[in-house]
Amino acid sequence: MNVISPEVVKQVAWLARLRLEGQALDQLAAQLDDILQYVQQLQAVPTDAVEPTSHVLPLANVLRPDKRRACLSQEAVVRLAPAAQPPFVKVPKVIET
């Protein structure tokens, strides 16, 4: 049973500005038909008793707690920068006027 015909695929390809002809058109029509038949199979599965989920596995917050730790000093950052005008780091201009 064909769910989609080559004529429909050709029309959609034309709307999408795709040139499909001959064997490529037949091949794509067959592949799309297989996909749509599989979707119909999935729609036939009774899911009334299945509770909606956003993920198949239970998820927990995996973030670690924030902890203070040592960081570079301002002088060290300015010293490492490719261009600097202490106490600032120079960066290329990205906003045009």
Protein Blocks (a to p, Z undefined) as FASTA:
>chain_A
ZZbdfklmmmmmmmnopacehjlmmmmmmmmmmmmmmmmmmmmpccklpccdfbfbdcdd
fbdcddddddddfklmmmmpmbdcdfbdcdddfbdZZ
